[in-house]
């Protein structure tokens, strides 16, 4: 099995399960034209987030790591008319692109885009009484994953779904000697979750157009 074959399978799945979507396609084109890194979720993974949001019956969603707003569009489209999504982006240039993409998608009124380091913004959300959020999607700097999950818990309720992307790191997550801050941060996340009684979690390895990686899925099991 090769990445070329994984990509071909992703293409096949998309042709059958993901109808053409000019808004999402344009969001990717706009992001690419602005020089944003191509680290957005793959289309089938975006649809997976959309379905998770529907399954959870989410009305309030928190996203940590907006990039160009591609995953934000998938998540926000799954919300009811009175639903609300708060998305946090550290890079003002990325946030500017995301704002354009969200406006084009007709979602600007449903999405609260906050610019600034998430670890500065998350305490502000708590002080404002934001939440509890029904679903939290974390796809930001990996060294801070433990902190992000900790804040997700502070802004959660029993039953809140937490998704963390990129937790397999092409298999390097099992290697404690890489010296890679993203790998080390991901390993700390798994160590934290192994002793966190308020969450039940699993992780799934994935292959596809984005290569070999995986995501973590957790649910808050106690009242907070």
C-alpha positions in Angstrom: 0.0 0.0 0.0 1.3 3.4 -0.9 0.3 7.0 -0.4 -0.6 7.2 -4.1 -3.1 4.4 -3.6 -4.5 5.9 -0.4 -5.0 9.2 -2.3 -6.8 7.3 -5.1 -9.1 5.6 -2.6 -9.9 9.0 -1.0 -10.7 10.3 -4.5 -13.0 7.3 -5.1 -14.8 7.7 -1.8 -15.2 11.4 -2.4 -16.7 10.9 -5.9 -19.4 8.7 -4.4 -20.0 10.3 -1.0 -19.1 14.0 -1.4 -21.1 15.9 -4.0 -19.4 18.8 -5.7 -19.2 21.8 -3.4 -18.0 25.1 -5.0 -17.9 26.9 -1.6 -15.6 24.4 0.0 -13.5 24.2 -3.2 -13.2 27.9 -3.3 -12.2 28.0 0.4 -9.3 25.7 -0.4 -8.3 27.8 -3.5 -8.4 31.0 -1.5 -6.3 29.5 1.2 -3.7 28.2 -1.2 -3.6 31.6 -3.1 -2.9 33.3 0.2 0.0 31.0 0.9 -1.6 29.1 3.9 0.0 25.7 4.6 -2.0 22.8 3.1 -2.7 21.3 6.5 -6.5 21.5 6.4 -8.4 18.3 7.0 -9.1 16.2 3.9 -12.7 16.5 2.4 -13.8 13.1 3.7 -12.4 14.0 7.2 -14.3 17.3 7.0 -17.5 15.3 6.3 -16.7 13.1 9.2 -16.5 16.2 11.5 -19.8 17.3 10.0 -21.4 14.0 10.8 -20.0 13.9 14.3 -21.6 17.3 14.9 -24.9 16.0 13.7 -24.7 12.8 15.7 -23.9 14.8 18.9 -26.9 17.1 18.2 -24.5 20.0 18.8 -25.7 23.5 19.1 -22.5 25.0 20.4 -19.1 24.1 18.9 -15.6 25.2 19.8 -12.8 24.9 17.3 -9.2 25.5 18.3 -7.2 26.2 15.1 -9.1 27.8 12.3 -6.5 28.1 9.5 -8.5 29.1 6.4 -11.9 28.1 7.8 -12.3 24.9 5.8 -13.1 22.6 8.7 -15.0 25.5 10.3 -17.4 25.5 7.3 -17.9 21.7 7.7 -18.7 22.1 11.4 -20.9 25.2 11.2 -23.0 23.7 8.4 -24.0 20.9 10.8 -25.4 23.4 13.4 -29.1 24.3 13.6 -30.1 27.9 12.6 -29.7 29.1 16.2 -26.4 27.2 16.6 -23.1 29.0 17.3 -19.5 28.1 16.6 -16.5 29.8 18.2 -13.2 29.3 16.4 -9.8 30.4 17.6 -6.9 31.4 15.3 -3.5 32.6 16.4 -2.4 34.0 13.1 -4.1 37.2 11.9 -3.3 36.5 8.3 -4.9 33.1 8.5 -7.9 34.6 10.3 -8.3 37.1 7.5 -8.5 34.4 4.9 -10.9 32.4 7.1 -13.2 35.4 7.5 -13.5 35.7 3.7 -14.2 32.0 3.3 -16.8 32.0 6.0 -18.6 35.1 4.6 -18.7 33.5 1.1 -20.2 30.4 2.7 -22.9 32.5 4.3 -21.8 31.5 7.8 -20.3 34.8 9.2 -23.4 35.3 11.4 -23.1 31.8 12.9 -19.3 31.8 13.5 -17.5 33.9 16.1 -13.9 34.1 14.9 -11.5 35.1 17.6 -7.9 36.1 16.8 -5.1 35.5 19.2 -3.3 32.7 21.0 -5.8 30.2 22.1 -4.3 29.9 25.6 -5.1 33.6 26.0 -8.5 33.4 24.4 -9.8 30.3 26.2 -9.8 32.0 29.7 -11.6 34.9 28.2 -14.3 32.6 26.9 -14.8 31.1 30.3 -14.9 34.5 31.9 -17.7 35.5 29.4 -19.7 32.4 30.4 -19.3 30.8 27.0 -20.4 27.2 26.7 -20.8 24.6 27.7 -19.8 23.5 24.3 -21.3 20.3 22.9 -18.4 19.5 20.6 -14.8 20.7 20.6 -12.4 20.2 17.7 -8.7 20.7 18.4 -6.4 21.1 15.4 -3.7 23.6 16.5 -0.1 23.5 17.8 0.5 20.0 19.1 2.8 20.9 22.0 -0.2 22.6 23.7 -2.7 19.7 23.2 -2.8 18.8 26.9 -3.6 22.5 27.7 -6.3 22.6 25.0 -8.0 19.5 26.3 -7.8 20.8 29.8 -9.6 24.0 28.7 -12.1 21.9 26.7 -13.0 20.2 29.9 -13.5 23.5 31.7 -15.9 24.6 28.9 -17.7 21.3 28.6 -20.6 19.3 30.1 -21.3 15.7 30.5 -21.6 14.2 27.0 -19.4 16.8 25.3 -17.4 15.3 22.4 -13.8 16.3 22.0 -11.9 15.5 18.8 -8.1 16.0 18.5 -6.5 15.8 15.0 -3.1 14.5 14.0 -2.3 12.3 16.9 -0.4 9.5 15.1 2.2 11.6 13.5 3.0 9.1 10.7 3.6 6.5 13.4 6.2 8.5 15.3 3.9 8.8 18.3 5.4 5.6 19.7 8.9 7.0 19.6 10.0 8.9 22.7 13.3 9.9 21.2 12.4 12.0 18.2 13.0 15.3 19.8 10.0 16.6 17.8 7.9 18.9 19.9 4.7 17.9 18.1 5.4 14.2 18.8 6.3 14.9 22.4 3.2 17.0 22.9 1.0 14.3 21.5 2.6 11.7 23.7 1.9 13.9 26.7 -1.7 14.1 25.6 -2.0 10.3 25.7 -0.3 10.1 29.0 -2.7 12.7 30.4 -5.7 10.9 29.0 -4.7 7.6 30.5 -5.2 9.1 34.0 -8.0 11.6 33.4 -11.2 10.1 35.0 -13.6 12.6 33.4 -12.9 11.4 29.9 -13.3 8.2 28.0 -11.3 8.2 24.8 -10.0 6.2 21.8 -7.7 6.9 18.9 -8.0 5.8 15.3 -5.2 5.6 12.7 -6.0 6.9 9.3 -4.4 6.8 5.8 -5.4 8.9 2.8 -4.6 12.0 0.7 -3.1 13.6 3.8 -0.8 10.6 4.4 -0.6 8.5 7.6 -2.0 10.0 10.7 -5.0 9.7 13.0 -7.4 11.4 15.4 -8.5 11.1 19.0 -12.1 10.9 20.0 -13.2 11.5 23.6 -16.4 12.0 25.5 -16.9 13.7 28.9 -18.4 11.1 31.2 -19.0 13.1 34.4 -20.9 16.2 35.3 -18.6 19.2 35.5 
